[in-house]
């Protein structure tokens, strides 16, 4: 049995940013199954780094500049956890899209070494809320007592964990928002209503062959575009049906961003805080409104104002 003051479940971009922007030492628990789970419109890389290690980090630069007016958000970027680099020429129609990179200018990926020895590759199977602490049960049936718990698991793993903890039930309704994502030719586009990211053929082949890109070269345009529609798709599904998880091959160069995750129409953060004030959650599901295109700046802004 162990006692830990501050523990994070999950090891994606939200977990990394949170762990580096609070004063208290955080211990991070993460699965290491190295597979992709899929259910309904949810896709999730179930291993260290989470989905950041599949899609890479695009930034909506206009939203980023807007958020920089918030002192807490600005302070996070002053820590130089990663760099923001342009990937399109200034005169490009797509100059609003930047990416986050590491110190070597490679696309930023979250890996174990970034957590400086505080990451344990073991899944938490169950949460039990007690009066003075939270009791966690790991996959090898070990017990951990926690004073404060931060949930940064992907949306699918989060729902699964809540179900295993008897905090939600098979008949509960899970709802979330996302938007269509596909490919179009750069002939007739409507930038007012949709968000486009150029996807050169060489990058498509690179992602198909190597599963992800390592770096981006500055370019102006491309014939093929990744289109994030401004249309919002609203989903509702029984918990028991959502938990019929499948192992899938990820769509390496397609992505959709799940937001506004709710349990019985209660926002996920509000739902979890109603169970215990000692628990907080950070994931794409805590973002209230779906917006097409990059979401990383919104994830970081959510951490800055809610941590």
C-alpha positions in Angstrom: 0.0 0.0 0.0 1.3 3.5 -0.9 0.2 7.0 -0.1 0.7 9.7 -2.8 -0.2 13.3 -2.4 -0.8 14.1 -6.0 -1.4 11.6 -8.8 -2.2 11.9 -12.5 -3.9 9.2 -14.5 -2.9 9.5 -18.2 0.3 10.6 -20.0 -0.8 12.7 -23.0 -0.3 16.4 -23.7 -2.7 17.5 -20.9 -0.9 15.3 -18.3 2.5 16.7 -19.4 1.4 20.3 -19.3 -0.4 20.0 -16.0 2.5 18.2 -14.3 5.0 20.9 -15.4 2.8 23.9 -14.4 2.0 23.0 -10.8 4.3 23.4 -7.8 3.6 20.0 -6.2 5.3 16.9 -7.4 3.0 14.7 -9.5 3.2 10.9 -9.9 1.8 9.8 -13.2 0.3 6.4 -14.0 -0.2 5.4 -17.6 -1.0 2.2 -19.5 1.5 0.9 -22.0 -0.6 -1.4 -24.3 0.6 0.3 -27.5 -2.7 -0.2 -29.3 -5.5 2.0 -30.7 -9.0 1.7 -29.2 -12.1 2.7 -31.1 -15.7 3.0 -30.2 -18.4 5.1 -32.0 -16.4 8.2 -33.2 -13.8 8.0 -30.5 -10.2 6.9 -31.4 -7.6 6.6 -28.7 -4.0 5.6 -28.6 -3.7 3.5 -25.4 -0.1 4.0 -24.4 2.4 6.6 -23.1 1.9 9.9 -24.8 -1.7 9.2 -25.8 -3.0 10.7 -29.1 -0.2 13.3 -29.2 2.0 10.5 -30.4 -0.3 9.8 -33.3 -1.4 13.1 -34.7 1.3 15.6 -33.6 0.7 19.1 -32.5 -0.9 21.7 -34.7 -1.7 25.1 -33.2 -4.4 27.6 -34.3 -2.2 30.6 -34.0 -5.0 33.2 -33.9 -6.6 31.5 -31.0 -3.2 31.1 -29.3 -2.6 34.9 -29.6 -6.0 35.5 -28.2 -5.3 33.2 -25.2 -1.9 34.9 -24.6 -3.9 37.8 -23.1 -4.6 35.6 -20.2 -1.6 35.8 -17.8 -1.9 32.1 -16.7 -1.9 30.8 -20.2 1.0 33.1 -21.1 2.9 31.9 -18.1 2.7 28.3 -19.3 4.3 29.1 -22.6 7.0 31.1 -20.9 8.2 27.8 -19.4 9.4 26.8 -22.8 8.0 23.3 -22.5 7.9 23.3 -26.3 8.4 25.7 -29.2 5.8 27.1 -31.6 7.0 27.2 -35.2 5.4 28.2 -38.4 4.9 25.6 -41.1 3.4 27.8 -43.8 4.7 30.9 -45.5 3.4 34.2 -44.3 1.5 34.8 -47.5 -0.1 31.4 -47.4 -3.9 31.0 -47.0 -3.0 28.6 -44.2 -0.5 30.8 -42.3 -2.8 30.5 -39.2 -1.7 26.9 -38.6 1.5 26.5 -36.6 2.9 23.4 -34.9 4.6 22.7 -31.6 8.1 21.2 -31.7 10.9 20.1 -29.4 14.3 21.7 -29.0 15.5 19.9 -32.2 12.6 21.3 -34.2 11.0 17.9 -34.6 7.3 17.6 -34.1 6.6 17.5 -30.4 5.7 14.1 -29.0 5.1 13.2 -25.3 7.4 10.4 -24.2 8.4 8.9 -20.8 11.6 10.9 -20.3 9.7 14.1 -20.2 8.1 13.1 -16.9 11.6 12.9 -15.3 11.2 9.6 -13.6 7.8 10.3 -12.2 5.9 8.1 -14.7 4.8 4.5 -13.8 3.6 2.4 -16.7 0.8 0.7 -14.9 -3.0 1.2 -15.4 -5.3 2.2 -12.6 -8.3 -0.1 -12.7 -10.6 1.4 -10.1 -11.3 4.6 -8.0 -12.9 4.4 -4.6 -13.8 7.8 -3.0 -13.4 7.9 0.8 -14.0 10.7 3.3 -10.4 11.8 3.7 -8.7 10.4 0.6 -9.2 8.5 -2.7 -8.3 4.8 -2.9 -7.0 3.6 -6.3 -6.6 0.0 -7.3 -4.0 -0.8 -10.0 -4.1 -3.5 -12.6 -2.0 -5.7 -10.5 -4.4 -5.3 -7.5 -2.1 -3.0 -5.5 -3.8 -0.3 -3.4 -2.7 3.4 -3.6 -4.1 6.1 -1.4 -4.2 9.6 -3.0 -4.9 13.0 -1.5 -5.6 14.7 -4.9 -6.3 13.0 -8.2 -6.1 14.5 -11.7 -7.7 12.5 -14.6 -5.9 13.1 -17.9 -6.9 9.9 -19.5 -8.3 9.8 -23.0 -12.1 10.1 -23.2 -12.6 6.3 -23.8 -10.3 5.3 -21.0 -11.9 7.9 -18.7 -15.4 6.5 -19.3 -14.1 2.9 -18.8 -12.4 3.9 -15.5 -15.6 5.6 -14.2 -17.6 2.5 -15.1 -15.2 0.1 -13.4 -15.4 2.4 -10.3 -19.2 2.3 -10.2 -19.3 6.0 -10.7 -21.3 5.5 -13.9 -23.5 2.7 -15.0 -24.3 0.7 -18.2 -27.6 2.6 -18.7 -26.1 6.1 -18.4 -26.1 8.2 -21.5 -22.7 9.4 -22.8 -22.8 12.4 -25.1 -20.1 14.4 -26.9 -19.6 16.7 -29.9 -17.2 16.5 -32.9 -17.1 17.5 -36.5 -16.5 15.8 -39.9 -12.9 15.5 -41.1 -11.9 14.4 -44.6 -9.8 15.4 -47.6 -10.6 17.8 -50.4 -8.8 19.2 -53.4 -7.5 22.7 -53.2 -9.8 24.2 -55.9 -13.0 25.3 -54.2 -12.6 25.9 -50.5 -14.5 28.0 -48.0 -12.2 29.2 -45.3 -14.9 31.2 -43.6 -16.8 28.2 -42.6 -14.2 25.4 -42.4 -10.6 24.9 -41.3 -8.1 23.5 -43.8 -4.6 22.1 -43.3 -2.5 21.4 -46.5 -1.4 17.8 -46.6 1.2 17.3 -49.3 1.3 13.8 -50.9 4.8 13.2 -49.5 3.3 13.7 -46.0 0.5 11.3 -46.6 2.9 8.6 -47.8 5.2 9.4 -44.8 2.3 8.9 -42.4 1.1 5.7 -44.1 4.6 4.2 -44.1 6.0 5.4 -40.8 2.8 6.1 -38.9 3.7 9.7 -38.1 5.8 12.6 -39.3 9.0 13.7 -37.7 9.2 17.3 -38.9 7.5 19.8 -41.2 9.1 21.9 -43.9 7.8 25.4 -44.5 5.5 25.4 -47.5 2.9 27.6 -49.1 0.2 25.3 -50.4 -0.7 21.8 -51.6 -3.2 20.3 -53.9 -4.7 18.1 -51.2 -6.2 19.6 -48.0 -7.3 18.1 -44.8 -10.7 19.7 -44.1 -12.2 20.2 -40.7 -15.9 21.1 -41.2 -17.5 23.8 -39.1 -20.5 21.5 -38.8 -21.0 20.1 -35.3 -22.0 16.4 -34.9 -23.7 15.6 -31.7 -23.5 12.0 -30.4 -25.5 10.2 -27.7 -24.8 6.6 -26.8 -25.5 4.2 -23.9 -22.5 3.6 -21.7 -22.7 -0.2 -22.2 -22.5 0.3 -26.0 -19.7 2.8 -25.9 -17.6 0.3 -23.8 -17.8 -2.3 -26.6 -14.2 -1.3 -27.5 -12.5 -2.4 -30.6 -8.9 -2.5 -31.4 -8.4 -0.6 -34.7 -5.8 0.7 -37.1 -5.8 4.4 -36.5 -6.6 6.8 -39.3 -3.1 8.2 -39.2 -3.8 11.3 -41.3 -7.4 11.9 -40.3 -8.5 13.1 -36.9 -11.6 14.4 -35.2 -11.6 16.2 -31.9 -14.2 15.2 -29.3 -15.5 18.0 -27.0 -18.3 18.6 -24.6 -18.2 15.2 -23.0 -21.3 14.7 -20.8 -22.8 12.0 -18.5 -26.6 12.2 -18.5 -26.2 15.7 -20.0 -23.9 16.8 -17.1 -20.5 18.2 -18.2 -17.8 15.7 -17.4 -15.9 18.0 -15.0 -19.0 19.0 -13.1 -20.1 15.4 -12.9 -16.7 14.3 -11.5 -16.5 17.2 -9.0 -20.0 16.2 -7.8 -18.4 12.9 -6.7 -15.4 14.5 -5.0 -13.7 17.9 -4.8 -10.4 16.1 -4.6 -10.7 15.0 -8.3 -10.3 17.2 -11.4 -10.2 16.2 -15.1 -8.4 17.6 -18.2 -9.1 16.1 -21.6 -10.6 17.2 -24.9 -13.9 16.3 -23.4 -13.7 19.1 -20.9 -13.5 21.7 -23.8 -17.1 23.1 -23.9 -17.4 23.9 -27.6 -16.3 22.1 -30.7 -14.2 24.2 -33.1 -12.8 22.9 -36.3 -9.0 22.4 -36.6 -6.3 22.3 -33.9 -7.3 21.9 -30.3 -4.0 21.9 -28.3 -4.2 25.6 -27.5 -7.7 25.0 -26.0 -6.5 22.1 -23.9 -3.7 24.3 -22.5 -6.0 27.2 -21.9 -8.4 24.9 -20.0 -5.5 23.8 -17.8 -4.5 27.4 -17.2 -7.9 28.5 -15.9 -9.0 25.4 -14.1 -6.0 23.8 -12.5 
